Amino acid sequence: MRILHVAHQQLRKYGHNRVSWAQKLYFGLIRNNHCVQAFSDRDVAAFEAPLGIRDLGKKKANQRLLQTVEAFEPDLMIVGHCDIISNETLVEAKKVRPGLVIASCNNDPLFVPDNVEKIHNRCKVANSMFVSTGLKELSRFSNGKAKLFHMPNPVDSSIETENCALKSDFPVDLIFCSKEKTHTARGKIVSYLKENLLDDIYFSTPGSFDEPAVWGRDYDKALASSKMALNLNRQEGLDWYSSARMAQLVGNGLLTFTHSSAGFDRFFPDETLVYFKDKEQLKTLIEGFYQDNGKRMYWAGRARDFFHQEINSTLYAQYIVESALELPYSHNYVWLER
C-alpha cells in the first residue's frame, strides 16, 4: 500500500532529538511492507521560506503537500502533528487523489485546551482520528466526521534497545525526566519524594531542581543508567492516557511507577507496571522495590517483554492502517476495548 505520512520529522534537529512517536510510526509502516513517503511540514515550510523563516513558508508547504499527493498517489494519508497543513489542503488532496483515506493521529493530552480544539478541527475532514487517550474520553469529538480510535504509545525494537531489567548495579536508583511545567502540579510529588525517600536512594531529576534536561543520546544514557523511573503525567485521571515517556521507560527495562487512575491494569498483565494512588503510597512502593532487587528485576522484565511483544511499533502501525481502512484486524490488539 502507498502511504503518505505527514508529521514533524525533526529533520533540522540533525540527530539531537527526543524520542519521536511519529518516527516509530514511520518505522512500523515500513516493517509492514508499505511504500511510505514522509512529508515533514515544519521542515518543508522552513526550506521553502525566504531566509528560512518558517512562518513565511506555510503557504508553500501546503502547495508542496498537494504536489506530493499528485506525484506519489497515496492510498492512505496519515497526518500527525502538522499544524501548518490546513484542513482546506486536506480537502483538496482528496480531490487530487479520489478515494484517498485520511487518518489523523494526535498524541497530545486532552487537558490542554488548544489540543482539544486541534482534534475537533481535524475531525471535520479526516476519515478517522486516533488519540493517545482511551475511548471513554473521546465522546466529546463524536459530532465530527471522523471515526474515533484509541492508540497507544509503542516501543520500537531499534529505539528501546536497553534492558535494565537484567542489571543489578546502577549509578541512579530512580529517575524522572521532565521539562514541561504548564498544566501540572506533579512537581509537588517529586519534591515530596526528594525530601522523604530513604537517604541512600539516589533520585535523579533531569529538567527539574536546576538539573539540566537531557535529550537524544544523553537521554538514552540517562535511562540506561537508571534502575527505576517515575511516569508522572502533567495531569492524572484520563483513561488510558500516558505521555510517551511510559513506553520509553518500560521499553528499556526500567521498573516504572505510574498512577492507577489511568486504568492500564485493564490490559497490562499483573506484576508489570507498579501503580500508585498518592505520594505516600508511591514512596512506600519505591522503597520496597529498592530493597528487593529480585522483585524489581522480575516486574521490570515482565513489563518490558509485554511492551515489546504486544505494544510495538509494527503492531501499532498495522492497527492504524487496518482501522483507518476498515479492514479486519490481523492481530488481537491488547488495547482494543472488549
C-alpha positions in Angstrom: 0.0 0.0 0.0 1.1 3.6 -0.7 1.0 5.7 2.4 1.8 9.4 2.7 3.0 10.1 6.3 2.7 13.8 7.2 4.3 14.8 10.5 7.1 16.7 12.1 10.1 14.5 11.2 12.5 16.8 13.0 15.0 16.9 10.1 16.6 20.1 11.4 17.4 18.5 14.8 20.3 16.7 13.0 20.1 13.7 15.3 19.9 15.6 18.6 16.2 15.0 19.1 13.9 13.4 21.6 12.3 10.0 21.0 9.6 10.5 18.4 6.3 8.7 18.2 6.0 9.8 14.6 9.3 8.2 13.8 8.2 4.9 15.4 5.0 5.0 13.3 7.1 5.6 10.2 9.4 2.6 11.0 6.4 0.4 11.8 4.7 1.2 8.4 7.9 0.2 6.6 8.2 -3.0 8.6 4.7 -3.9 7.4 6.0 -3.6 3.8 4.1 -0.5 2.9 5.6 2.0 0.5 5.8 5.1 2.7 6.6 8.7 1.6 7.4 11.1 4.5 6.4 14.8 4.4 7.7 17.0 7.3 5.5 20.1 7.3 7.6 22.3 9.5 10.9 21.4 7.7 9.4 21.9 4.3 8.0 25.3 5.4 11.4 26.4 6.6 13.2 25.0 3.5 10.8 26.8 1.1 10.6 30.1 3.0 12.7 33.2 2.4 15.7 33.3 4.7 14.4 30.0 6.2 11.7 31.9 8.3 9.3 29.1 8.7 6.1 31.2 9.1 6.8 32.6 5.7 6.8 29.2 4.1 3.4 27.9 5.3 1.5 28.5 2.1 4.3 26.9 0.1 4.3 23.9 2.4 0.6 23.3 1.7 1.2 23.6 -2.0 4.1 21.1 -1.8 1.9 18.6 0.0 -0.6 18.7 -2.8 2.2 18.3 -5.3 3.4 15.3 -3.3 -0.2 13.8 -3.3 -0.4 14.2 -7.1 3.1 12.6 -7.7 3.0 9.9 -5.1 -0.7 8.8 -5.5 -1.1 7.5 -1.9 -4.0 5.2 -0.9 -3.8 6.4 2.7 -2.6 9.7 4.2 -1.7 9.7 7.9 -1.4 13.2 9.4 0.1 13.7 12.8 1.0 16.9 14.5 1.3 19.1 11.4 -0.5 22.3 12.2 1.0 24.1 9.2 -1.2 21.9 6.9 -4.7 23.3 6.7 -8.0 21.4 6.5 -8.6 23.1 3.2 -5.4 21.4 1.8 -6.6 18.0 3.1 -10.0 18.5 1.4 -8.1 19.5 -1.8 -5.9 16.4 -1.5 -9.0 14.2 -1.7 -9.9 16.0 -5.0 -6.4 15.5 -6.3 -6.5 11.8 -5.3 -10.1 10.5 -5.4 -10.6 7.7 -2.9 -7.8 8.9 -0.6 -8.4 8.0 3.0 -7.1 10.4 5.6 -6.3 9.3 9.2 -5.3 11.8 11.8 -3.2 11.0 14.8 -3.0 13.1 17.9 -0.5 12.2 20.7 -1.1 15.2 23.0 -3.2 15.3 26.2 -6.8 16.4 26.4 -6.3 18.7 29.4 -4.6 21.2 27.1 -7.4 23.3 25.6 -5.6 24.2 22.4 -5.1 20.5 21.7 -8.8 19.7 22.1 -9.5 22.4 19.5 -7.0 20.9 17.2 -8.7 17.5 17.4 -12.1 19.0 16.8 -10.8 20.8 13.8 -9.2 17.7 12.2 -12.3 15.6 12.9 -14.1 17.8 10.4 -12.1 16.5 7.4 -10.4 13.2 8.5 -12.0 9.8 8.0 -10.6 8.6 11.3 -9.0 10.1 14.4 -6.5 8.3 16.6 -5.8 9.8 20.1 -3.5 8.6 22.8 -6.3 8.6 25.4 -8.9 5.9 25.9 -12.3 5.9 24.1 -14.1 6.8 27.3 -12.6 10.3 27.0 -13.3 10.8 23.2 -17.1 11.2 23.2 -16.6 15.0 23.0 -15.4 14.5 19.4 -18.2 12.3 18.2 -20.0 15.1 16.4 -17.3 15.3 13.8 -16.8 13.3 10.6 -14.0 11.1 11.9 -14.4 7.7 13.4 -12.6 7.7 16.8 -9.9 5.3 18.0 -7.6 4.9 20.9 -3.9 4.5 20.0 -1.2 3.5 22.5 2.4 4.8 22.7 4.5 2.0 21.3 8.1 0.8 21.8 10.4 0.2 18.8 13.0 -2.6 18.9 15.5 -0.3 17.2 15.0 2.5 19.7 14.3 1.0 23.1 17.3 -1.3 23.0 18.4 -1.2 26.6 17.3 -3.9 29.1 17.8 -2.5 32.6 15.8 -5.4 34.0 18.8 -7.7 33.5 21.2 -5.4 35.5 21.8 -5.0 39.2 24.2 -2.2 39.6 23.2 1.4 38.7 24.6 4.9 39.4 20.9 6.1 39.6 18.2 4.3 41.6 15.2 6.4 40.5 14.8 8.9 37.6 12.2 11.4 36.5 12.9 13.3 33.3 10.8 16.4 32.7 10.9 19.9 31.4 7.2 20.9 30.9 5.7 22.8 33.8 2.4 24.0 32.3 -1.0 22.4 33.2 0.6 20.4 36.0 1.3 20.1 39.7 3.4 16.9 39.5 6.4 18.9 40.9 4.8 18.5 44.3 5.1 14.7 44.2 8.7 15.0 43.0 9.5 17.4 45.8 7.9 15.2 48.4 10.0 12.2 47.2 13.2 14.3 47.2 12.6 15.2 50.9 11.2 11.9 52.2 12.8 8.9 50.3 15.4 6.9 52.1 18.7 8.7 52.1 20.6 6.0 50.2 18.2 6.2 47.2 19.7 8.4 44.6 16.9 10.2 42.8 17.9 12.0 39.6 15.5 14.6 38.2 16.9 16.0 34.8 15.0 19.1 33.8 13.9 19.9 37.4 15.5 21.4 40.5 18.2 23.2 38.5 19.3 19.9 36.9 19.8 20.3 33.1 17.4 18.5 30.8 18.6 15.6 28.8 17.8 14.9 25.1 18.8 12.5 22.4 21.9 10.5 23.1 22.1 11.9 26.7 18.6 10.8 27.4 19.4 7.3 26.2 22.4 7.2 28.5 20.4 8.5 31.5 17.8 5.7 31.1 20.4 3.1 30.7 22.0 4.2 33.9 18.8 4.0 36.0 17.1 1.2 37.9 13.6 2.6 38.4 11.6 5.5 36.9 8.5 7.7 37.5 5.9 8.0 34.8 4.3 11.2 36.1 1.9 12.8 33.6 1.2 16.5 33.8 -2.3 15.5 34.9 -3.6 12.2 36.0 -7.0 10.6 35.8 -7.6 10.4 32.0 -8.5 6.9 30.9 -5.6 5.1 29.2 -3.6 8.3 28.9 0.1 8.4 29.4 2.8 10.5 27.9 5.2 8.7 25.5 7.5 8.5 28.5 6.0 5.3 29.7 6.9 3.3 26.6 10.4 4.8 26.7 10.9 3.8 30.3 9.3 0.3 30.3 10.7 -0.5 26.8 14.2 0.0 28.2 13.6 -2.3 31.2 13.3 0.3 34.0 10.8 -0.6 36.7 8.1 2.0 36.1 5.7 3.6 38.6 2.5 5.1 37.2 -0.7 6.4 38.6 -3.5 3.9 39.0 -6.3 6.3 37.8 -5.4 5.8 34.1 -6.7 2.2 34.2 -3.8 0.5 32.5 -4.4 -2.6 34.6 -7.3 -3.4 32.3 -4.9 -4.6 29.6 -1.5 -4.9 31.3 -0.7 -8.2 33.0 -0.2 -8.3 36.7 3.3 -7.7 38.1 4.4 -5.4 35.3 3.7 -1.7 35.9 3.7 -0.5 39.5 0.5 1.5 40.3 0.2 4.1 43.0 -2.7 6.3 44.2 -0.9 9.0 46.2 2.6 10.2 47.0 2.7 8.3 50.3 1.9 5.0 48.7 4.4 5.8 45.9 7.2 6.4 48.5 6.4 3.1 50.1 6.4 1.2 46.8 9.7 2.8 45.6 11.4 1.8 48.9 10.1 -1.7 48.8 11.3 -2.4 45.3 14.6 -0.7 46.1 15.2 -3.2 48.9 14.1 -6.2 46.8 16.2 -6.3 43.7 15.0 -9.7 42.5 11.4 -8.5 42.6 12.4 -5.3 40.8 14.1 -7.3 38.0 11.1 -9.7 37.6 8.5 -7.0 37.3 10.6 -4.8 35.0 11.4 -7.8 32.8 7.8 -8.8 32.5 6.7 -5.3 31.7 9.4 -4.9 29.1 8.6 -8.2 27.4 4.9 -7.3 27.3 5.6 -4.0 25.7 7.9 -5.3 23.0 5.6 -8.2 22.2 2.2 -6.5 22.2 2.7 -2.7 22.0 5.4 -2.4 19.5 5.6 0.0 16.5 4.9 -2.8 13.9 1.6 -3.8 15.5 0.8 -0.1 16.2 1.3 0.9 12.6 -0.7 -2.0 11.2 -3.6 -1.3 13.7 -3.8 2.3 12.4 -3.8 1.1 8.8 -6.4 -1.6 9.4 -8.7 0.7 11.5 -8.4 3.6 9.0 -9.3 1.4 6.0 -11.9 -0.6 8.0 -10.0 -3.9 7.4 -10.4 -7.0 9.5 -7.9 -6.9 12.4 -4.9 -9.2 11.8 -4.0 -9.3 15.5 -5.7 -9.4 18.8 -4.5 -5.9 19.9 -4.4 -5.7 23.6 -5.7 -2.1 23.7 -8.9 -2.9 22.0 -12.0 -2.4 24.2 -13.7 -5.7 24.6 
